[in-house]
Amino acid sequence: VVVGLMMSIFILGVLGSLEVSVVGLALLGVMVIPMFFSGQYFEFVGMFSLDLVGQTLVVLSVYISFLMVMGSVGVYRFSSFNSLIISIGILLVGAFSVGTTYLFFVFFEGVLFPTLLLIVGWGYQPERLQGVMYMVVYTVMGSLPFLYGLGKLHFNCNMDNLFSLESFLDKSVLSFSWLYLLA
């Protein structure tokens, strides 16, 4: 289901037409709703798995992508803009539906590049290049402690599963290992 959802979003981005994208994203949203209301844990192909929180975030990502496509009707170079929005949607659906911490990190940080292209290509202020530079620096600096914490948890616990990670965390205030996940 998740792989089909990601491929459908990709095909919608390739087609580039507003009508096709709006109808397709609406249909994808309708297809995701039964999965959301079941409230169960699903595991797909091995690396994709969803729980209730992941299902909620996938539905939210599809909904936000749908709203962004609808709101960008009068945008200059709509097909390029639409493909960047769809790629952000694919990466977010991938990030919220993987079961491993490193793939979550790769997908979620992968959203940075299309966002950078959106700001540079369609930003209105002349200071947008400086804003992009600050965004990249702050995002990378903010994600390095998170990556360090993921590596520390992986090497200490010998596991990479997002869903059983909570049982391996030392929640005492003196250890501070849980602070790396907050970064």
Sequence and secondary structure as in RCSB ss.txt:
>XXXX:A:sequence
VVVGLMMSIFILGVLGSLEVSVVGLALLGVMVIPMFFSGQYFEFVGMFSLDLVGQTLVVLSVYISFLMVMGSVGV
YRFSSFNSLIISIGILLVGAFSVGTTYLFFVFFEGVLFPTLLLIVGWGYQPERLQGVMYMVVYTVMGSLPFLYGL
GKLHFNCNMDNLFSLESFLDKSVLSFSWLYLLA
>XXXX:A:secstr
 HHHHHHHHHHHHHH  HHHHHHHHHHHHHHHHHHHHH   EE SSSBEE HHHHHHHHHHHHHHHHHHHHTTT 
SSHHHHHHHHHHHHHHHHHHHHB BHHHHHHHHHHTHHHHHHHHHHH  STTHHHHHHHHHHHHHHHHHHHHHHH
HHHHHHH   BSTTSGGG    TTT TTHHHH 
